[in-house]
């Protein structure tokens, strides 16, 4: 199963059969540039998880512009306080109110210890090929093997793929990818994906 994480470059022609085993041409399957859309934020239900002192989405790991102030990797939000947002009640819809991490989402499948400020990784729910998927975004560290093992088991159980980066290299894992490799097919090259409707995920 670990080989499913291998995304070494391969010479696959766009008209070649896709190595995932779908029977489609590579350019029409895993070689297509896939648009990822952020899952809309939902109203917080009573008793739901709260951000508390976690400011991972404000610490400069994602991009955005808040009231004219740029936020990007290396530059935290201008309005981030010590374990809080100093403009929480008047924070803008984009990117603040419209952004929600996987740990905070309603009926989150992720355990308590996956809170971003503890985990060091933001898990961001997105829509990918009409299904829920997740992006693992560094919030201080790259995903380690323990987190990837948990995510692989979760992905196989729920058929929800995930995307992540290690040392700047983009990778993905999905049940279909694992199925093909388990049957002797070659691992896919680095997947190409594009994020839309959320500058925060750029």
KEKE-942255 format. One record per residue: residue in three letters; x, y, z of N, C-alpha, C in turn. Coordinates in steps of 0.2 Angstrom, whole numbers, plus 5000, padded with zeros to 4 digits. Atoms other than C-alpha are relative to their C-alpha. Layout:
N
+------+--------+---------+------+---------+----------+-------+--------+---------+------+
| code | n_east | n_north | n_up | ca_east | ca_north | ca_up | c_east | c_north | c_up |
+------+--------+---------+------+---------+----------+-------+--------+---------+------+
|  ALA |      X |       Y |    Z |       X |        Y |     Z |      X |       Y |    Z |
...
+------+--------+---------+------+---------+----------+-------+--------+---------+------+
END
This chain:
202
+------+--------+---------+------+---------+----------+-------+--------+---------+------+
| code | n_east | n_north | n_up | ca_east | ca_north | ca_up | c_east | c_north | c_up |
+------+--------+---------+------+---------+----------+-------+--------+---------+------+
|  UNK |   5004 |    4994 | 5000 |    5000 |     5000 |  5000 |   5004 |    5006 | 5000 |
|  UNK |   4996 |    4994 | 4999 |    5014 |     5012 |  5004 |   5002 |    5002 | 4993 |
|  UNK |   4998 |    4998 | 5007 |    5019 |     5012 |  4985 |   4995 |    5004 | 4997 |
|  UNK |   5005 |    4995 | 5002 |    5003 |     5021 |  4982 |   5001 |    5007 | 5001 |
|  UNK |   4998 |    4993 | 4999 |    5011 |     5036 |  4988 |   5006 |    5003 | 4996 |
|  UNK |   4994 |    4999 | 5005 |    5025 |     5035 |  4975 |   4997 |    5004 | 4995 |
|  UNK |   5002 |    4996 | 5006 |    5023 |     5049 |  4963 |   5006 |    5002 | 4996 |
|  UNK |   4994 |    4999 | 5005 |    5039 |     5048 |  4953 |   4998 |    5002 | 4993 |
|  UNK |   5001 |    4998 | 5007 |    5039 |     5056 |  4936 |   5000 |    4994 | 4996 |
|  UNK |   5000 |    5005 | 5005 |    5034 |     5044 |  4922 |   4999 |    5002 | 4993 |
|  UNK |   5001 |    4998 | 5007 |    5034 |     5045 |  4903 |   4993 |    4997 | 4998 |
|  UNK |   5007 |    5002 | 5002 |    5015 |     5043 |  4900 |   4997 |    5005 | 4995 |
|  UNK |   5003 |    4995 | 5005 |    5008 |     5050 |  4884 |   4993 |    5001 | 5002 |
|  UNK |   5007 |    4998 | 4998 |    4992 |     5059 |  4885 |   4995 |    4996 | 4997 |
|  UNK |   5004 |    5004 | 5003 |    4984 |     5047 |  4873 |   5001 |    4992 | 5002 |
|  UNK |   4998 |    5007 | 4998 |    4991 |     5031 |  4882 |   4994 |    4998 | 5005 |
|  UNK |   5005 |    5002 | 4995 |    4979 |     5021 |  4893 |   5002 |    5002 | 5007 |
|  UNK |   4998 |    4997 | 4994 |    4978 |     5028 |  4910 |   5002 |    4994 | 5005 |
|  UNK |   4998 |    5005 | 4995 |    4988 |     5018 |  4923 |   4996 |    4998 | 5006 |
|  UNK |   5005 |    5002 | 4995 |    4974 |     5018 |  4935 |   4996 |    4994 | 4999 |
|  UNK |   5004 |    5005 | 5002 |    4965 |     5005 |  4925 |   4993 |    5001 | 4998 |
|  UNK |   5007 |    4998 | 5001 |    4950 |     5014 |  4921 |   4998 |    4998 | 4993 |
|  UNK |   5002 |    5001 | 5007 |    4951 |     5010 |  4902 |   5000 |    5006 | 4996 |
|  UNK |   5000 |    4993 | 5003 |    4951 |     5029 |  4898 |   5007 |    5002 | 4998 |
|  UNK |   4993 |    4997 | 5002 |    4965 |     5038 |  4889 |   5002 |    5005 | 5006 |
|  UNK |   4997 |    4996 | 4994 |    4977 |     5047 |  4902 |   4997 |    5007 | 5000 |
|  UNK |   5002 |    4993 | 5000 |    4972 |     5064 |  4896 |   4992 |    5001 | 5002 |
|  UNK |   5007 |    5000 | 4998 |    4953 |     5060 |  4900 |   4999 |    4998 | 5007 |
|  UNK |   5000 |    5003 | 4993 |    4957 |     5052 |  4917 |   5004 |    5004 | 5005 |
|  UNK |   4995 |    4997 | 4995 |    4971 |     5055 |  4929 |   5004 |    5006 | 4998 |
|  UNK |   4996 |    4995 | 5003 |    4980 |     5066 |  4917 |   4997 |    5007 | 4999 |
|  UNK |   5003 |    4993 | 5001 |    4967 |     5080 |  4917 |   5001 |    5004 | 5005 |
|  UNK |   4999 |    4995 | 4995 |    4969 |     5096 |  4926 |   4993 |    5000 | 5004 |
|  UNK |   5007 |    5000 | 4997 |    4955 |     5094 |  4939 |   4999 |    5006 | 5005 |
|  UNK |   5001 |    4994 | 4996 |    4947 |     5109 |  4947 |   4997 |    4997 | 5007 |
|  UNK |   5002 |    5001 | 4993 |    4945 |     5108 |  4966 |   4996 |    5006 | 5003 |
|  UNK |   5004 |    4995 | 4998 |    4931 |     5118 |  4974 |   4999 |    4999 | 5008 |
|  UNK |   5000 |    5001 | 4992 |    4931 |     5122 |  4993 |   4993 |    4999 | 5002 |
|  UNK |   5007 |    5001 | 4998 |    4916 |     5115 |  5002 |   4998 |    5006 | 5004 |
|  UNK |   5002 |    4994 | 4997 |    4905 |     5129 |  5008 |   4999 |    4999 | 5008 |
|  UNK |   5001 |    5000 | 4993 |    4905 |     5133 |  5026 |   4993 |    5000 | 5002 |
|  UNK |   5007 |    5000 | 4998 |    4889 |     5129 |  5036 |   5000 |    5003 | 5007 |
|  UNK |   5001 |    4997 | 4993 |    4881 |     5137 |  5051 |   5002 |    4995 | 5005 |
|  UNK |   4998 |    5004 | 4994 |    4889 |     5131 |  5067 |   4994 |    4998 | 5004 |
|  UNK |   5005 |    5002 | 4996 |    4877 |     5120 |  5076 |   5002 |    5000 | 5008 |
|  UNK |   4999 |    5000 | 4993 |    4875 |     5120 |  5095 |   5004 |    4994 | 5002 |
|  UNK |   4996 |    5005 | 4997 |    4888 |     5110 |  5104 |   5005 |    4998 | 4995 |
|  UNK |   4995 |    5001 | 5005 |    4899 |     5110 |  5088 |   5007 |    5002 | 5003 |
|  UNK |   4993 |    4997 | 4998 |    4918 |     5112 |  5089 |   5001 |    5007 | 4999 |
|  UNK |   4998 |    4993 | 5000 |    4925 |     5129 |  5091 |   5007 |    5001 | 4998 |
|  UNK |   4993 |    4998 | 5001 |    4941 |     5137 |  5085 |   5004 |    5000 | 5006 |
|  UNK |   4996 |    4999 | 4994 |    4946 |     5142 |  5102 |   5006 |    5004 | 4999 |
|  UNK |   4993 |    4996 | 5001 |    4964 |     5148 |  5102 |   5003 |    4998 | 4994 |
|  UNK |   4997 |    5002 | 5006 |    4968 |     5139 |  5086 |   4999 |    5006 | 4995 |
|  UNK |   5000 |    4995 | 5005 |    4973 |     5152 |  5073 |   5004 |    4997 | 4994 |
|  UNK |   4996 |    5003 | 5006 |    4981 |     5140 |  5060 |   4998 |    5003 | 4993 |
|  UNK |   5002 |    4997 | 5006 |    4971 |     5147 |  5046 |   5002 |    5007 | 4999 |
|  UNK |   4998 |    4993 | 5000 |    4977 |     5165 |  5051 |   5007 |    5001 | 5000 |
|  UNK |   4993 |    4999 | 4998 |    4995 |     5161 |  5054 |   5004 |    5000 | 4993 |
|  UNK |   4996 |    4999 | 5006 |    5000 |     5163 |  5036 |   5002 |    4994 | 4996 |
|  UNK |   4999 |    5006 | 5003 |    4999 |     5145 |  5030 |   4996 |    5000 | 4993 |
|  UNK |   5004 |    4999 | 5006 |    4986 |     5150 |  5017 |   5000 |    5007 | 4998 |
|  UNK |   5000 |    4993 | 5003 |    4983 |     5165 |  5006 |   4993 |    5003 | 5001 |
|  UNK |   5006 |    4996 | 5000 |    4970 |     5179 |  5007 |   5002 |    5007 | 5001 |
|  UNK |   5000 |    4993 | 4999 |    4967 |     5197 |  5008 |   4994 |    5002 | 5005 |
|  UNK |   5005 |    4998 | 4995 |    4958 |     5204 |  5024 |   5000 |    5007 | 5001 |
|  UNK |   5000 |    4993 | 5000 |    4953 |     5222 |  5023 |   5006 |    5003 | 4998 |
|  UNK |   4994 |    4997 | 5003 |    4967 |     5226 |  5012 |   5007 |    4998 | 5002 |
|  UNK |   4994 |    5002 | 4998 |    4980 |     5217 |  5021 |   5001 |    4993 | 4997 |
|  UNK |   4998 |    5007 | 5003 |    4989 |     5202 |  5012 |   5002 |    4995 | 5006 |
|  UNK |   4998 |    5006 | 4996 |    4991 |     5185 |  5021 |   5002 |    4995 | 4995 |
|  UNK |   4997 |    5005 | 5005 |    5002 |     5172 |  5013 |   5005 |    4996 | 5004 |
|  UNK |   4995 |    5003 | 4996 |    5015 |     5159 |  5019 |   5006 |    5004 | 5002 |
|  UNK |   4995 |    4996 | 4997 |    5027 |     5168 |  5030 |   4997 |    5007 | 5002 |
|  UNK |   5003 |    4994 | 4998 |    5015 |     5182 |  5033 |   4993 |    4999 | 5003 |
|  UNK |   5007 |    5002 | 4997 |    5001 |     5179 |  5046 |   4995 |    5006 | 4999 |
|  UNK |   5005 |    4995 | 5001 |    4985 |     5189 |  5045 |   5001 |    5006 | 5005 |
|  UNK |   4998 |    4994 | 4996 |    4987 |     5207 |  5051 |   4996 |    5000 | 5006 |
|  UNK |   5005 |    4999 | 4994 |    4972 |     5205 |  5063 |   5001 |    4994 | 5005 |
|  UNK |   5000 |    5005 | 4995 |    4978 |     5189 |  5072 |   5003 |    5002 | 5006 |
|  UNK |   4998 |    4999 | 4993 |    4980 |     5191 |  5090 |   5004 |    4994 | 5003 |
|  UNK |   4997 |    5005 | 4997 |    4988 |     5180 |  5103 |   4995 |    4994 | 5001 |
|  UNK |   5005 |    5006 | 5000 |    4977 |     5164 |  5100 |   4993 |    5003 | 4999 |
|  UNK |   5006 |    4998 | 5002 |    4963 |     5174 |  5093 |   5000 |    5004 | 4994 |
|  UNK |   5001 |    4996 | 5005 |    4956 |     5184 |  5079 |   4997 |    5007 | 5003 |
|  UNK |   5002 |    4993 | 4997 |    4955 |     5203 |  5084 |   4994 |    5003 | 4997 |
|  UNK |   5006 |    4997 | 5003 |    4941 |     5206 |  5072 |   4995 |    4995 | 4999 |
|  UNK |   5004 |    5006 | 5001 |    4931 |     5190 |  5074 |   4993 |    5002 | 4998 |
|  UNK |   5007 |    4998 | 5001 |    4914 |     5198 |  5075 |   4999 |    5004 | 4993 |
|  UNK |   5001 |    4996 | 5006 |    4917 |     5209 |  5059 |   5004 |    4997 | 4995 |
|  UNK |   4996 |    5003 | 5005 |    4928 |     5197 |  5049 |   4996 |    4999 | 4994 |
|  UNK |   5004 |    5000 | 5006 |    4924 |     5197 |  5031 |   4998 |    4993 | 4998 |
|  UNK |   5003 |    5006 | 5002 |    4915 |     5183 |  5022 |   5006 |    4996 | 4996 |
|  UNK |   4994 |    5003 | 5004 |    4930 |     5180 |  5010 |   5006 |    5003 | 5002 |
|  UNK |   5000 |    5007 | 4999 |    4941 |     5172 |  5015 |   4998 |    4997 | 5006 |
|  UNK |   5001 |    5002 | 4993 |    4937 |     5171 |  5033 |   4994 |    4996 | 5001 |
|  UNK |   5006 |    5004 | 4999 |    4919 |     5166 |  5035 |   4998 |    4994 | 4996 |
|  UNK |   5001 |    5006 | 5005 |    4919 |     5155 |  5020 |   5004 |    4995 | 5000 |
|  UNK |   4995 |    5005 | 4999 |    4933 |     5145 |  5025 |   4999 |    4996 | 5006 |
|  UNK |   5000 |    5004 | 4994 |    4932 |     5130 |  5036 |   5004 |    4994 | 4999 |
|  UNK |   4996 |    5006 | 5001 |    4944 |     5116 |  5040 |   4996 |    4994 | 5002 |
|  UNK |   5003 |    5006 | 4999 |    4940 |     5098 |  5041 |   4998 |    4998 | 5007 |
|  UNK |   5001 |    5001 | 4992 |    4942 |     5097 |  5060 |   4994 |    5004 | 5002 |
|  UNK |   5005 |    4996 | 4998 |    4929 |     5111 |  5062 |   4993 |    4999 | 4997 |
|  UNK |   5006 |    5000 | 5004 |    4916 |     5106 |  5049 |   4995 |    4996 | 5004 |
|  UNK |   5006 |    5004 | 4996 |    4899 |     5099 |  5055 |   5001 |    4993 | 4999 |
|  UNK |   4999 |    5007 | 5000 |    4900 |     5081 |  5059 |   5007 |    4998 | 4997 |
|  UNK |   4993 |    5001 | 5002 |    4919 |     5081 |  5056 |   5002 |    4992 | 5001 |
|  UNK |   4998 |    5007 | 4999 |    4926 |     5063 |  5053 |   5007 |    5000 | 5004 |
|  UNK |   4993 |    5000 | 4997 |    4943 |     5069 |  5061 |   5000 |    5000 | 5008 |
|  UNK |   5000 |    5000 | 4993 |    4947 |     5065 |  5079 |   5003 |    5007 | 5003 |
|  UNK |   4999 |    4993 | 4997 |    4950 |     5079 |  5092 |   5007 |    5002 | 4999 |
|  UNK |   4993 |    4999 | 5000 |    4969 |     5077 |  5091 |   5002 |    5003 | 4993 |
|  UNK |   4998 |    4997 | 5006 |    4968 |     5083 |  5073 |   4998 |    5007 | 4999 |
|  UNK |   5001 |    4993 | 5000 |    4964 |     5101 |  5078 |   5007 |    5003 | 4997 |
|  UNK |   4994 |    4997 | 5004 |    4976 |     5111 |  5066 |   5006 |    5002 | 5005 |
|  UNK |   4994 |    4998 | 4996 |    4986 |     5119 |  5080 |   5004 |    4995 | 5004 |
|  UNK |   4996 |    5006 | 4997 |    4990 |     5102 |  5088 |   5003 |    4996 | 4995 |
|  UNK |   4998 |    5004 | 5005 |    4992 |     5093 |  5072 |   5006 |    5003 | 4996 |
|  UNK |   4995 |    4997 | 5004 |    5003 |     5105 |  5063 |   4998 |    5000 | 4992 |
|  UNK |   5002 |    5001 | 5007 |    4993 |     5102 |  5047 |   4992 |    5002 | 5000 |
|  UNK |   5007 |    4998 | 5002 |    4976 |     5110 |  5040 |   4998 |    4995 | 4996 |
|  UNK |   5004 |    5005 | 5004 |    4964 |     5097 |  5033 |   4994 |    5004 | 4997 |
|  UNK |   5004 |    4995 | 5003 |    4954 |     5107 |  5020 |   4995 |    4995 | 4996 |
|  UNK |   5004 |    5003 | 5004 |    4938 |     5099 |  5013 |   4998 |    5003 | 4993 |
|  UNK |   5001 |    4997 | 5007 |    4935 |     5102 |  4994 |   4996 |    4995 | 4996 |
|  UNK |   5004 |    5004 | 5005 |    4924 |     5095 |  4980 |   5005 |    4998 | 4994 |
|  UNK |   4996 |    5002 | 5006 |    4934 |     5085 |  4967 |   4996 |    4994 | 4997 |
|  UNK |   5003 |    5004 | 5004 |    4926 |     5076 |  4953 |   4993 |    4997 | 5003 |
|  UNK |   5006 |    5001 | 4997 |    4909 |     5077 |  4962 |   5000 |    4996 | 5006 |
|  UNK |   4999 |    5004 | 4993 |    4915 |     5069 |  4978 |   5004 |    5004 | 5005 |
|  UNK |   4996 |    4996 | 4995 |    4922 |     5076 |  4994 |   5007 |    4997 | 5000 |
|  UNK |   4993 |    5001 | 4999 |    4941 |     5076 |  4995 |   5003 |    5004 | 5005 |
|  UNK |   4997 |    4995 | 4995 |    4953 |     5084 |  5007 |   5007 |    5002 | 4997 |
|  UNK |   4993 |    4998 | 5001 |    4969 |     5094 |  5005 |   5003 |    5001 | 5007 |
|  UNK |   4996 |    5000 | 4994 |    4982 |     5092 |  5018 |   5005 |    5006 | 4999 |
|  UNK |   4996 |    4994 | 5001 |    4990 |     5109 |  5020 |   5005 |    5001 | 5006 |
|  UNK |   4995 |    4999 | 4995 |    5006 |     5112 |  5030 |   4998 |    5006 | 5005 |
|  UNK |   5001 |    4994 | 4995 |    5003 |     5123 |  5046 |   5005 |    4999 | 5005 |
|  UNK |   4994 |    5000 | 4996 |    5020 |     5121 |  5052 |   5005 |    4994 | 4999 |
|  UNK |   4997 |    5006 | 5002 |    5025 |     5104 |  5046 |   4997 |    4996 | 4994 |
|  UNK |   5003 |    5004 | 5005 |    5023 |     5092 |  5031 |   4996 |    4994 | 5004 |
|  UNK |   5003 |    5006 | 4997 |    5011 |     5077 |  5034 |   5005 |    4994 | 5001 |
|  UNK |   4995 |    5005 | 4998 |    5021 |     5063 |  5043 |   4996 |    4993 | 4998 |
|  UNK |   5002 |    5007 | 5002 |    5019 |     5044 |  5040 |   4994 |    4998 | 5004 |
|  UNK |   5006 |    5002 | 4996 |    5007 |     5042 |  5055 |   4993 |    5003 | 4997 |
|  UNK |   5006 |    4997 | 5003 |    4995 |     5055 |  5048 |   4998 |    4997 | 4993 |
|  UNK |   5002 |    5003 | 5007 |    4996 |     5048 |  5030 |   4997 |    4993 | 5001 |
|  UNK |   5003 |    5006 | 4999 |    4993 |     5031 |  5037 |   4992 |    5000 | 5002 |
|  UNK |   5007 |    4999 | 4998 |    4977 |     5037 |  5045 |   4996 |    5002 | 4994 |
|  UNK |   5003 |    4998 | 5006 |    4972 |     5046 |  5030 |   4999 |    4995 | 4994 |
|  UNK |   5001 |    5006 | 5005 |    4975 |     5031 |  5018 |   4994 |    4995 | 5002 |
|  UNK |   5005 |    5005 | 4998 |    4964 |     5020 |  5029 |   4993 |    5003 | 5000 |
|  UNK |   5006 |    4996 | 5000 |    4951 |     5034 |  5030 |   4997 |    5000 | 4992 |
|  UNK |   5001 |    4999 | 5007 |    4952 |     5036 |  5011 |   4997 |    4993 | 4997 |
|  UNK |   5002 |    5007 | 5003 |    4950 |     5017 |  5007 |   4993 |    4999 | 5003 |
|  UNK |   5007 |    5002 | 4997 |    4935 |     5016 |  5019 |   4994 |    5004 | 4998 |
|  UNK |   5005 |    4996 | 5002 |    4926 |     5031 |  5013 |   5000 |    5002 | 4993 |
|  UNK |   5000 |    4998 | 5007 |    4931 |     5033 |  4995 |   5001 |    5007 | 4999 |
|  UNK |   4999 |    4993 | 5001 |    4937 |     5050 |  4998 |   5008 |    5001 | 4999 |
|  UNK |   4993 |    4999 | 5002 |    4954 |     5055 |  4990 |   5003 |    5006 | 5004 |
|  UNK |   4997 |    4994 | 4997 |    4966 |     5067 |  4998 |   5007 |    5002 | 4996 |
|  UNK |   4994 |    4997 | 5003 |    4980 |     5078 |  4991 |   5004 |    5003 | 5006 |
|  UNK |   4995 |    4998 | 4995 |    4996 |     5083 |  5000 |   5006 |    5002 | 4997 |
|  UNK |   4993 |    4998 | 5003 |    5013 |     5090 |  4998 |   5005 |    4998 | 5005 |
|  UNK |   4994 |    5001 | 4996 |    5030 |     5084 |  5005 |   5006 |    5002 | 4996 |
|  UNK |   4994 |    4996 | 5003 |    5045 |     5094 |  5002 |   4999 |    5003 | 4993 |
|  UNK |   5002 |    4996 | 5006 |    5036 |     5104 |  4989 |   4997 |    4996 | 4995 |
|  UNK |   5003 |    5005 | 5005 |    5030 |     5089 |  4979 |   4993 |    4998 | 5001 |
|  UNK |   5007 |    5002 | 4999 |    5012 |     5087 |  4976 |   4998 |    4993 | 4999 |
|  UNK |   5002 |    5007 | 5000 |    5004 |     5070 |  4979 |   4993 |    4999 | 5001 |
|  UNK |   5006 |    5002 | 4999 |    4988 |     5061 |  4980 |   4999 |    4993 | 5002 |
|  UNK |   5002 |    5007 | 4999 |    4980 |     5045 |  4987 |   4993 |    5000 | 4999 |
|  UNK |   5008 |    5001 | 5001 |    4963 |     5038 |  4982 |   5000 |    4992 | 5000 |
|  UNK |   5001 |    5007 | 5000 |    4955 |     5021 |  4983 |   5001 |    4997 | 4993 |
|  UNK |   4999 |    5003 | 5007 |    4956 |     5019 |  4964 |   5007 |    5000 | 4998 |
|  UNK |   4993 |    5000 | 5001 |    4974 |     5023 |  4964 |   5003 |    4994 | 5003 |
|  UNK |   4997 |    5006 | 4996 |    4978 |     5010 |  4977 |   4998 |    4994 | 4997 |
|  UNK |   5002 |    5006 | 5003 |    4967 |     4997 |  4968 |   5004 |    4998 | 4994 |
|  UNK |   4996 |    5002 | 5006 |    4977 |     4999 |  4952 |   5007 |    4998 | 5002 |
|  UNK |   4993 |    5002 | 4998 |    4994 |     4998 |  4961 |   5000 |    4993 | 5003 |
|  UNK |   5000 |    5006 | 4997 |    4989 |     4983 |  4971 |   4999 |    4994 | 4994 |
|  UNK |   5000 |    5005 | 5005 |    4986 |     4974 |  4954 |   5006 |    5001 | 4995 |
|  UNK |   4994 |    5000 | 5004 |    5003 |     4978 |  4947 |   5001 |    5006 | 4995 |
|  UNK |   4999 |    4995 | 5005 |    5000 |     4994 |  4938 |   5004 |    5005 | 5003 |
|  UNK |   4995 |    4995 | 4997 |    5012 |     5008 |  4939 |   4997 |    5006 | 5003 |
|  UNK |   5003 |    4994 | 4996 |    5010 |     5023 |  4951 |   5000 |    5005 | 4995 |
|  UNK |   5001 |    4994 | 5005 |    5004 |     5039 |  4943 |   5005 |    5005 | 5001 |
|  UNK |   4995 |    4994 | 4999 |    5015 |     5054 |  4941 |   4997 |    5005 | 5004 |
|  UNK |   5003 |    4994 | 4996 |    5012 |     5070 |  4951 |   4994 |    5002 | 4997 |
|  UNK |   5007 |    4998 | 5002 |    4994 |     5074 |  4950 |   5000 |    5008 | 4999 |
|  UNK |   5001 |    4993 | 5001 |    4990 |     5091 |  4943 |   4993 |    5002 | 5002 |
|  UNK |   5007 |    4997 | 4998 |    4976 |     5101 |  4951 |   5000 |    5007 | 5001 |
|  UNK |   5000 |    4993 | 4999 |    4970 |     5118 |  4952 |   4994 |    5002 | 5005 |
|  UNK |   5005 |    4998 | 4995 |    4960 |     5127 |  4966 |   4996 |    5006 | 4998 |
|  UNK |   5004 |    4995 | 5002 |    4946 |     5138 |  4962 |   4995 |    5002 | 5006 |
|  UNK |   5005 |    4998 | 4995 |    4934 |     5149 |  4972 |   5002 |    5001 | 5007 |
|  UNK |   4997 |    4999 | 4993 |    4946 |     5151 |  4987 |   5007 |    5002 | 4999 |
|  UNK |   4993 |    4997 | 5000 |    4961 |     5162 |  4986 |   5004 |    4997 | 5006 |
|  UNK |   4997 |    5002 | 4994 |    4965 |     5155 |  5003 |   5004 |    4993 | 4999 |
|  UNK |   4997 |    5007 | 5001 |    4970 |     5138 |  4996 |   5005 |    5000 | 4995 |
|  UNK |   4995 |    4999 | 5005 |    4982 |     5145 |  4983 |   5006 |    4998 | 5002 |
+------+--------+---------+------+---------+----------+-------+--------+---------+------+
END
